[in-house]
Amino acid sequence: MIEYIKGELTELTPALATIEAAGIGYGLNISLNTFSAIQGKKEVKLYVYESIREDAHLLYGFVNKKEREMFLLLITVSGVGANTARMMLSGMSVAELCNAISTGNAKLIQGIKGIGKMTAQRIIVDLRDKIVTLGISDEIPAGGQMAAPVNNQVKDEAIAALTMLGFAPAPTQKVVLQILQAQPDAPVEQVVKLALKQIK
């Protein structure tokens, strides 16, 4: 079993990272979260999941153990394969996914391409207790809630406004949540203005 691969990042696309270690180039399937984290780096260390099938031997790379743990939990759910799990980790960060699962937000999970209503509900039912037990997300304490409660109406309106302006939902939500956790009483307009300065 390969635990991790550390070496020179020789090629990088949003879906694949090639790392050269000891003269061998390893092609690792990655999420957008991992892509963002390693972009611009020369030396990288990615934690590995090996998928060995009759027709293929695939490697999946993760920027940290928490992302890999989340991936491993997702693929235990009926109807969620490795590519779907990777898609989910591209659409949301581990913390966002944990929050959606722990609060039972099936609608948010359904927003990810390829996830239907039944699959979203199955993910929540199967993983709600497991993510708390494993402590995958620092943002989710034992109680299963976000560290700081946020005004969901303000959050939803701010995300909707920013999405209409052409920003991608996943990074938008991340920034909006950070702003609301720092300033719980901020009105929608202020959240949107602050988010516009932060979203890359």
Short mmCIF file of the C-alpha atoms (twelve columns), coordinates in Angstrom:
data_MODEL
# 
_entry.id   MODEL 
# 
loop_
_atom_site.group_PDB 
_atom_site.id 
_atom_site.type_symbol 
_atom_site.label_atom_id 
_atom_site.label_alt_id 
_atom_site.label_comp_id 
_atom_site.label_asym_id 
_atom_site.label_seq_id 
_atom_site.Cartn_x 
_atom_site.Cartn_y 
_atom_site.Cartn_z 
_atom_site.pdbx_PDB_model_num 
ATOM 1   C CA . MET A 1   0.000   0.000  0.000   1 
ATOM 2   C CA . ILE A 2   1.258   3.492  -0.886  1 
ATOM 3   C CA . GLU A 3   0.709   5.943  2.001   1 
ATOM 4   C CA . TYR A 4   1.934   9.071  0.230   1 
ATOM 5   C CA . ILE A 5   4.129   10.207 -2.655  1 
ATOM 6   C CA . LYS A 6   6.592   13.047 -2.186  1 
ATOM 7   C CA . GLY A 7   8.560   14.490 -5.067  1 
ATOM 8   C CA . GLU A 8   8.743   16.994 -7.888  1 
ATOM 9   C CA . LEU A 9   5.486   18.148 -9.396  1 
ATOM 10  C CA . THR A 10  6.213   17.797 -13.119 1 
ATOM 11  C CA . GLU A 11  2.726   18.237 -14.581 1 
ATOM 12  C CA . LEU A 12  -0.516  19.627 -13.195 1 
ATOM 13  C CA . THR A 13  -4.056  19.949 -14.518 1 
ATOM 14  C CA . PRO A 14  -7.237  20.526 -12.439 1 
ATOM 15  C CA . ALA A 15  -7.852  16.759 -12.513 1 
ATOM 16  C CA . LEU A 16  -4.383  15.191 -12.591 1 
ATOM 17  C CA . ALA A 17  -1.024  15.725 -10.883 1 
ATOM 18  C CA . THR A 18  2.168   14.002 -12.028 1 
ATOM 19  C CA . ILE A 19  4.787   13.629 -9.314  1 
ATOM 20  C CA . GLU A 20  8.267   12.321 -10.052 1 
ATOM 21  C CA . ALA A 21  9.779   10.345 -7.187  1 
ATOM 22  C CA . ALA A 22  12.933  8.235  -7.507  1 
ATOM 23  C CA . GLY A 23  12.803  8.477  -11.300 1 
ATOM 24  C CA . ILE A 24  9.201   7.302  -11.575 1 
ATOM 25  C CA . GLY A 25  6.363   9.607  -12.641 1 
ATOM 26  C CA . TYR A 26  3.154   8.900  -10.733 1 
ATOM 27  C CA . GLY A 27  -0.116  10.136 -12.238 1 
ATOM 28  C CA . LEU A 28  -2.557  10.971 -9.439  1 
ATOM 29  C CA . ASN A 29  -6.220  11.839 -9.898  1 
ATOM 30  C CA . ILE A 30  -6.909  14.917 -7.765  1 
ATOM 31  C CA . SER A 31  -9.787  17.161 -6.669  1 
ATOM 32  C CA . LEU A 32  -9.980  20.890 -7.377  1 
ATOM 33  C CA . ASN A 33  -9.254  21.524 -3.677  1 
ATOM 34  C CA . THR A 34  -5.948  19.657 -3.967  1 
ATOM 35  C CA . PHE A 35  -5.222  21.368 -7.309  1 
ATOM 36  C CA . SER A 36  -5.643  24.801 -5.678  1 
ATOM 37  C CA . ALA A 37  -3.459  23.813 -2.722  1 
ATOM 38  C CA . ILE A 38  -0.492  22.572 -4.782  1 
ATOM 39  C CA . GLN A 39  -0.672  24.974 -7.731  1 
ATOM 40  C CA . GLY A 40  2.621   26.783 -8.233  1 
ATOM 41  C CA . LYS A 41  4.632   24.399 -6.041  1 
ATOM 42  C CA . LYS A 42  7.686   22.485 -7.220  1 
ATOM 43  C CA . GLU A 43  7.891   19.866 -4.453  1 
ATOM 44  C CA . VAL A 44  4.680   18.294 -3.182  1 
ATOM 45  C CA . LYS A 45  3.521   15.507 -0.904  1 
ATOM 46  C CA . LEU A 46  0.184   13.871 -1.666  1 
ATOM 47  C CA . TYR A 47  -1.550  11.192 0.375   1 
ATOM 48  C CA . VAL A 48  -2.626  8.297  -1.797  1 
ATOM 49  C CA . TYR A 49  -5.593  6.019  -2.322  1 
ATOM 50  C CA . GLU A 50  -5.035  3.094  -4.691  1 
ATOM 51  C CA . SER A 51  -7.965  1.862  -6.739  1 
ATOM 52  C CA . ILE A 52  -7.110  -1.541 -8.183  1 
ATOM 53  C CA . ARG A 53  -9.647  -2.904 -10.643 1 
ATOM 54  C CA . GLU A 54  -9.502  -5.597 -13.306 1 
ATOM 55  C CA . ASP A 55  -9.310  -2.997 -16.058 1 
ATOM 56  C CA . ALA A 56  -7.290  -0.261 -14.336 1 
ATOM 57  C CA . HIS A 57  -4.887  0.586  -11.529 1 
ATOM 58  C CA . LEU A 58  -5.620  4.178  -10.490 1 
ATOM 59  C CA . LEU A 59  -4.023  6.446  -7.932  1 
ATOM 60  C CA . TYR A 60  -5.898  9.261  -6.208  1 
ATOM 61  C CA . GLY A 61  -3.915  12.036 -4.515  1 
ATOM 62  C CA . PHE A 62  -4.998  14.237 -1.594  1 
ATOM 63  C CA . VAL A 63  -3.384  17.323 -0.133  1 
ATOM 64  C CA . ASN A 64  -3.981  16.112 3.441   1 
ATOM 65  C CA . LYS A 65  -5.222  13.107 5.391   1 
ATOM 66  C CA . LYS A 66  -8.597  14.703 6.127   1 
ATOM 67  C CA . GLU A 67  -9.434  14.974 2.442   1 
ATOM 68  C CA . ARG A 68  -8.444  11.342 1.946   1 
ATOM 69  C CA . GLU A 69  -10.516 10.238 4.968   1 
ATOM 70  C CA . MET A 70  -13.537 12.069 3.580   1 
ATOM 71  C CA . PHE A 71  -12.993 10.441 0.176   1 
ATOM 72  C CA . LEU A 72  -12.758 6.979  1.780   1 
ATOM 73  C CA . LEU A 73  -16.009 7.588  3.671   1 
ATOM 74  C CA . LEU A 74  -17.805 8.812  0.560   1 
ATOM 75  C CA . ILE A 75  -16.923 5.721  -1.480  1 
ATOM 76  C CA . THR A 76  -18.444 3.496  1.229   1 
ATOM 77  C CA . VAL A 77  -21.856 4.954  0.371   1 
ATOM 78  C CA . SER A 78  -23.878 2.913  -2.113  1 
ATOM 79  C CA . GLY A 79  -23.985 4.722  -5.464  1 
ATOM 80  C CA . VAL A 80  -20.884 6.842  -4.822  1 
ATOM 81  C CA . GLY A 81  -17.823 5.765  -6.781  1 
ATOM 82  C CA . ALA A 82  -14.300 7.188  -6.740  1 
ATOM 83  C CA . ASN A 83  -15.005 9.714  -9.522  1 
ATOM 84  C CA . THR A 84  -18.206 10.933 -7.850  1 
ATOM 85  C CA . ALA A 85  -16.363 11.299 -4.543  1 
ATOM 86  C CA . ARG A 86  -13.646 13.291 -6.295  1 
ATOM 87  C CA . MET A 87  -16.316 15.475 -7.931  1 
ATOM 88  C CA . MET A 88  -17.814 16.138 -4.495  1 
ATOM 89  C CA . LEU A 89  -14.433 17.128 -3.073  1 
ATOM 90  C CA . SER A 90  -13.960 19.426 -6.065  1 
ATOM 91  C CA . GLY A 91  -17.311 21.127 -5.499  1 
ATOM 92  C CA . MET A 92  -16.904 21.633 -1.755  1 
ATOM 93  C CA . SER A 93  -14.132 21.685 0.824   1 
ATOM 94  C CA . VAL A 94  -13.990 18.925 3.456   1 
ATOM 95  C CA . ALA A 95  -15.311 21.390 6.074   1 
ATOM 96  C CA . GLU A 96  -18.234 22.453 3.850   1 
ATOM 97  C CA . LEU A 97  -19.095 18.838 3.079   1 
ATOM 98  C CA . CYS A 98  -18.932 17.897 6.766   1 
ATOM 99  C CA . ASN A 99  -21.193 20.807 7.629   1 
ATOM 100 C CA . ALA A 100 -23.714 19.855 4.929   1 
ATOM 101 C CA . ILE A 101 -23.751 16.240 6.158   1 
ATOM 102 C CA . SER A 102 -23.930 17.063 9.876   1 
ATOM 103 C CA . THR A 103 -26.763 19.578 9.382   1 
ATOM 104 C CA . GLY A 104 -28.638 17.318 6.942   1 
ATOM 105 C CA . ASN A 105 -28.427 19.821 4.064   1 
ATOM 106 C CA . ALA A 106 -29.269 17.458 1.205   1 
ATOM 107 C CA . LYS A 107 -30.019 20.384 -1.121  1 
ATOM 108 C CA . LEU A 108 -26.456 21.657 -0.888  1 
ATOM 109 C CA . ILE A 109 -25.030 18.190 -1.612  1 
ATOM 110 C CA . GLN A 110 -27.427 17.811 -4.559  1 
ATOM 111 C CA . GLY A 111 -25.895 20.959 -6.025  1 
ATOM 112 C CA . ILE A 112 -22.848 18.873 -6.980  1 
ATOM 113 C CA . LYS A 113 -22.970 17.478 -10.502 1 
ATOM 114 C CA . GLY A 114 -24.035 13.832 -10.588 1 
ATOM 115 C CA . ILE A 115 -25.582 13.751 -7.107  1 
ATOM 116 C CA . GLY A 116 -29.324 13.068 -7.045  1 
ATOM 117 C CA . LYS A 117 -31.778 13.458 -4.169  1 
ATOM 118 C CA . MET A 118 -31.606 9.805  -3.068  1 
ATOM 119 C CA . THR A 119 -27.795 9.714  -3.113  1 
ATOM 120 C CA . ALA A 120 -27.558 12.995 -1.164  1 
ATOM 121 C CA . GLN A 121 -29.902 11.622 1.519   1 
ATOM 122 C CA . ARG A 122 -28.001 8.325  1.653   1 
ATOM 123 C CA . ILE A 123 -24.707 10.203 2.144   1 
ATOM 124 C CA . ILE A 124 -26.211 12.129 5.074   1 
ATOM 125 C CA . VAL A 125 -27.728 9.046  6.731   1 
ATOM 126 C CA . ASP A 126 -24.627 6.876  6.265   1 
ATOM 127 C CA . LEU A 127 -21.969 9.420  7.182   1 
ATOM 128 C CA . ARG A 128 -23.485 11.809 9.737   1 
ATOM 129 C CA . ASP A 129 -22.236 9.870  12.767  1 
ATOM 130 C CA . LYS A 130 -18.993 8.753  11.134  1 
ATOM 131 C CA . ILE A 131 -17.671 12.253 10.369  1 
ATOM 132 C CA . VAL A 132 -18.156 13.290 14.004  1 
ATOM 133 C CA . THR A 133 -16.575 10.086 15.325  1 
ATOM 134 C CA . LEU A 134 -13.540 10.464 13.081  1 
ATOM 135 C CA . GLY A 135 -13.301 14.211 13.726  1 
ATOM 136 C CA . ILE A 136 -12.559 14.839 10.063  1 
ATOM 137 C CA . SER A 137 -13.422 18.516 10.170  1 
ATOM 138 C CA . ASP A 138 -11.948 20.939 12.694  1 
ATOM 139 C CA . GLU A 139 -14.996 23.120 12.157  1 
ATOM 140 C CA . ILE A 140 -17.328 20.406 13.387  1 
ATOM 141 C CA . PRO A 141 -17.009 19.751 17.137  1 
ATOM 142 C CA . ALA A 142 -18.577 16.689 18.801  1 
ATOM 143 C CA . GLY A 143 -22.005 18.349 18.734  1 
ATOM 144 C CA . GLY A 144 -21.983 18.222 14.954  1 
ATOM 145 C CA . GLN A 145 -22.500 21.954 14.318  1 
ATOM 146 C CA . MET A 146 -20.320 24.657 12.848  1 
ATOM 147 C CA . ALA A 147 -18.012 26.365 15.359  1 
ATOM 148 C CA . ALA A 148 -20.021 29.575 15.045  1 
ATOM 149 C CA . PRO A 149 -23.681 29.594 13.997  1 
ATOM 150 C CA . VAL A 150 -24.377 31.723 10.941  1 
ATOM 151 C CA . ASN A 151 -27.509 33.470 9.703   1 
ATOM 152 C CA . ASN A 152 -28.626 31.065 6.983   1 
ATOM 153 C CA . GLN A 153 -30.923 33.581 5.307   1 
ATOM 154 C CA . VAL A 154 -28.130 36.141 4.952   1 
ATOM 155 C CA . LYS A 155 -25.723 33.379 3.853   1 
ATOM 156 C CA . ASP A 156 -28.118 32.046 1.179   1 
ATOM 157 C CA . GLU A 157 -28.970 35.514 -0.156  1 
ATOM 158 C CA . ALA A 158 -25.302 36.536 -0.320  1 
ATOM 159 C CA . ILE A 159 -24.331 33.302 -2.138  1 
ATOM 160 C CA . ALA A 160 -27.254 33.712 -4.566  1 
ATOM 161 C CA . ALA A 161 -26.246 37.320 -5.312  1 
ATOM 162 C CA . LEU A 162 -22.590 36.413 -5.886  1 
ATOM 163 C CA . THR A 163 -23.515 33.406 -8.026  1 
ATOM 164 C CA . MET A 164 -25.668 35.700 -10.208 1 
ATOM 165 C CA . LEU A 165 -22.623 37.942 -10.590 1 
ATOM 166 C CA . GLY A 166 -20.832 34.966 -12.136 1 
ATOM 167 C CA . PHE A 167 -18.794 33.577 -9.233  1 
ATOM 168 C CA . ALA A 168 -18.602 29.795 -8.739  1 
ATOM 169 C CA . PRO A 169 -20.802 28.541 -5.846  1 
ATOM 170 C CA . ALA A 170 -18.164 26.513 -3.958  1 
ATOM 171 C CA . PRO A 171 -15.497 29.206 -3.371  1 
ATOM 172 C CA . THR A 172 -18.289 31.778 -2.899  1 
ATOM 173 C CA . GLN A 173 -19.862 29.763 -0.100  1 
ATOM 174 C CA . LYS A 174 -16.498 29.286 1.600   1 
ATOM 175 C CA . VAL A 175 -15.805 33.049 1.654   1 
ATOM 176 C CA . VAL A 176 -19.362 33.950 2.749   1 
ATOM 177 C CA . LEU A 177 -19.194 31.460 5.648   1 
ATOM 178 C CA . GLN A 178 -15.844 32.868 6.791   1 
ATOM 179 C CA . ILE A 179 -17.233 36.422 6.744   1 
ATOM 180 C CA . LEU A 180 -20.381 35.462 8.668   1 
ATOM 181 C CA . GLN A 181 -18.421 33.528 11.271  1 
ATOM 182 C CA . ALA A 182 -16.254 36.591 11.851  1 
ATOM 183 C CA . GLN A 183 -19.194 39.033 11.660  1 
ATOM 184 C CA . PRO A 184 -22.441 37.167 12.538  1 
ATOM 185 C CA . ASP A 185 -24.589 40.332 12.413  1 
ATOM 186 C CA . ALA A 186 -23.390 41.577 9.016   1 
ATOM 187 C CA . PRO A 187 -26.237 42.403 6.575   1 
ATOM 188 C CA . VAL A 188 -26.366 40.840 3.102   1 
ATOM 189 C CA . GLU A 189 -25.003 43.946 1.349   1 
ATOM 190 C CA . GLN A 190 -21.945 44.081 3.610   1 
ATOM 191 C CA . VAL A 191 -21.285 40.341 3.218   1 
ATOM 192 C CA . VAL A 192 -21.472 40.661 -0.593  1 
ATOM 193 C CA . LYS A 193 -19.133 43.677 -0.598  1 
ATOM 194 C CA . LEU A 194 -16.584 41.920 1.620   1 
ATOM 195 C CA . ALA A 195 -16.862 38.713 -0.419  1 
ATOM 196 C CA . LEU A 196 -16.184 40.604 -3.678  1 
ATOM 197 C CA . LYS A 197 -12.836 41.680 -2.269  1 
ATOM 198 C CA . GLN A 198 -11.905 38.169 -1.144  1 
ATOM 199 C CA . ILE A 199 -13.120 35.816 -3.890  1 
ATOM 200 C CA . LYS A 200 -10.291 34.999 -6.272  1 
# 
